[in-house]
Amino acid sequence: MHIDALFGEPGKNTIDFDLIESQFRHLMRVAVSVREGATSSSTLLKRLRSGSRKNATYAAFREVGRVIRTVQLLRYLSDAPLRRRVTAATNKVESFNRFSQWIGFGNRGVIADNDPIKQEKTMKFNALLTKAVIFHNALDIAEIVRQLLEEGWEIDPEDLAHISPYLTEHINRFGEYSTHELGIRPEAYDPKRDVDFPPLREQDLTTAGIGQAA
């Protein structure tokens, strides 16, 4: 497989190094301002996006971004250990997302409310509960490892690195419901029980809509 296809259609995704060179001073000035805290990144993005197609500095930053992405892609293709690290990190992120979705099972994880404040609360509550369960799993794993060490088992740290805290098999999301009262027979009904059913008057029936012709 030829790698040219990974970088887009030929002739359309060519990096404009001349533009980067012509705007180099502006790029450095912006970078120093952000580093020194004189300009926030959000404010900078708003300014650069205004009329972005006509903004030469914005276009130059875009070309720099293409350079960085190209270098990273070439490193990824040529460095097998880097690919393994990236794959491992990606798998962890995907595992966390699946675990978080499993925790937020209500309404199949769909946030039906249109209120942005309530949406934010729902996401934060889900994140809090997810982290609490992860913390609980981590404590359980640590306790089990401690018990195994006390029993004389040898634990390799590399083996522990493969243990994930995103465990769900031991968690009952729906709670426990007591059924021991099902076997208790209710008391016998007393037909002589004094129950007050005052007779309804015709006016009460009319008010309630009972007895009126359809």
C-alpha positions in Angstrom: 0.0 0.0 0.0 1.4 3.4 -1.0 1.3 5.9 1.9 0.3 8.9 -0.4 -3.3 8.0 0.0 -3.1 8.6 3.8 -2.3 12.2 3.3 -5.3 13.1 1.1 -5.9 13.7 -2.5 -2.7 14.7 -4.4 -2.5 18.4 -5.2 -5.2 19.5 -2.7 -3.5 18.8 0.7 -0.1 20.2 -0.2 1.5 22.2 2.7 2.1 25.9 1.9 5.5 26.4 3.4 5.8 29.8 1.7 2.8 31.1 3.7 4.3 29.7 7.0 7.6 31.6 6.2 5.8 34.8 5.4 3.8 34.7 8.6 6.5 33.3 10.8 6.9 36.5 12.9 3.2 36.7 13.5 3.0 33.1 14.5 5.9 33.5 17.0 4.2 36.6 18.5 1.0 34.8 19.0 2.7 31.8 20.5 4.7 34.0 23.0 1.5 35.8 23.9 -0.3 32.6 24.7 2.7 31.2 26.6 3.1 34.3 28.7 -0.7 34.5 29.5 -1.2 37.8 27.7 -3.8 36.2 25.4 -6.1 33.3 26.3 -6.4 30.5 23.7 -10.2 30.9 23.5 -9.8 34.7 22.8 -7.2 33.9 20.2 -9.4 31.4 18.4 -12.3 33.8 18.3 -10.1 36.5 16.7 -8.5 34.1 14.2 -11.8 32.6 13.2 -13.3 36.0 12.3 -12.9 36.1 8.6 -10.7 33.1 8.8 -10.4 32.6 5.0 -9.0 36.1 4.7 -6.9 35.9 7.8 -3.3 35.0 6.8 -2.2 34.2 10.3 -5.1 31.8 10.7 -4.2 30.1 7.4 -0.6 29.9 8.4 -1.5 28.2 11.7 -3.6 25.7 9.7 -0.6 24.9 7.6 1.6 24.4 10.7 -1.1 22.0 12.0 -0.8 20.1 8.8 2.9 19.8 9.2 2.5 18.5 12.8 -0.1 16.0 11.7 2.1 14.8 8.9 5.1 14.3 11.2 3.0 12.5 13.7 1.5 10.2 11.1 5.0 9.3 9.7 6.2 8.6 13.3 3.2 6.4 13.9 3.9 4.4 10.7 7.5 3.9 11.4 7.5 3.4 15.1 6.0 0.0 16.2 6.3 0.7 20.0 4.5 4.0 19.5 1.7 2.2 17.7 1.3 -0.2 20.6 1.2 2.7 23.1 -1.4 4.6 21.0 -3.5 1.4 20.6 -3.3 0.7 24.4 -4.4 4.3 25.2 -7.2 4.2 22.7 -8.5 0.9 24.1 -8.5 2.4 27.6 -10.5 5.4 26.4 -13.0 3.1 24.6 -13.3 0.9 27.7 -14.0 3.9 29.9 -16.7 5.1 27.5 -18.4 1.7 27.5 -18.2 1.6 31.3 -19.6 5.1 31.7 -22.5 4.2 29.3 -23.1 1.0 31.3 -23.4 3.1 34.5 -25.7 5.6 32.9 -28.2 2.9 31.7 -31.3 5.0 32.4 -33.2 5.8 29.3 -30.5 3.9 27.4 -28.1 6.6 28.1 -30.1 9.2 26.1 -30.4 12.7 27.6 -33.9 13.7 26.6 -34.0 17.0 28.3 -33.3 20.1 26.1 -32.2 22.3 29.0 -28.4 22.7 28.7 -28.1 23.1 32.5 -29.9 19.8 33.2 -27.9 18.1 30.4 -24.7 19.3 32.1 -25.9 18.1 35.5 -26.8 14.7 34.0 -23.3 14.3 32.5 -21.6 15.4 35.7 -23.6 13.1 37.9 -22.8 10.2 35.5 -19.1 11.1 35.6 -19.2 11.2 39.4 -21.0 7.9 39.7 -18.6 6.3 37.2 -15.5 7.5 39.1 -17.0 6.3 42.4 -17.5 2.8 41.0 -14.0 2.8 39.5 -12.6 3.8 42.9 -14.6 1.1 44.6 -13.3 -1.5 42.1 -9.7 -0.3 42.6 -10.0 -0.7 46.4 -11.4 -4.2 45.9 -8.5 -5.1 43.5 -6.0 -3.7 46.0 -7.5 -5.7 48.8 -7.4 -9.0 46.8 -3.8 -8.4 45.8 -2.9 -7.7 49.5 -4.5 -11.0 50.5 -2.7 -12.9 47.8 0.6 -11.4 48.9 0.0 -12.4 52.5 -0.8 -16.0 51.3 2.6 -16.1 49.6 1.7 -15.5 46.0 4.1 -13.6 43.8 2.5 -10.7 42.0 4.2 -9.2 39.0 3.6 -5.5 38.5 3.4 -6.0 34.8 0.5 -8.4 35.4 -1.3 -5.8 37.5 -1.0 -3.3 34.7 -3.3 -5.4 32.6 -6.1 -5.4 35.3 -8.8 -3.0 34.5 -11.0 -1.3 37.1 -13.9 -1.2 34.6 -15.5 -4.3 36.1 -19.3 -4.7 36.0 -20.0 -8.4 36.7 -20.3 -8.0 40.4 -22.5 -4.9 40.3 -26.3 -5.1 40.5 -27.5 -1.9 38.9 -31.2 -2.6 39.7 -30.7 -3.1 43.5 -32.1 -5.9 45.7 -35.7 -6.5 46.4 -36.8 -8.4 49.5 -39.3 -11.2 48.9 -39.4 -12.8 52.4 -42.8 -11.2 53.1 -44.4 -13.0 50.2 -44.9 -16.0 52.5 -46.7 -14.0 55.2 -50.5 -14.6 55.0 -52.6 -11.5 55.6 -55.2 -11.4 58.4 -58.6 -12.9 57.6 -61.2 -10.4 56.5 -63.7 -9.5 59.1 -67.2 -9.1 57.5 -68.4 -7.3 60.6 -65.8 -4.7 60.3 -67.3 -1.2 60.8 -66.8 0.7 57.6 -68.5 4.0 57.1 -70.0 4.3 53.6 -72.4 7.3 53.9 -75.1 7.2 51.3 -74.7 9.6 48.4 -77.4 12.1 47.7 -78.8 12.6 44.3 -77.2 16.1 44.2 -73.8 14.5 44.9 -74.3 12.0 42.0 -75.2 14.9 39.6 -72.1 16.9 40.7 -69.9 13.9 40.1 -71.4 13.3 36.7 -72.9 9.9 37.6 -76.3 9.1 36.3 -76.4 11.7 33.6 -77.6 10.8 30.2 -74.9 10.2 27.6 
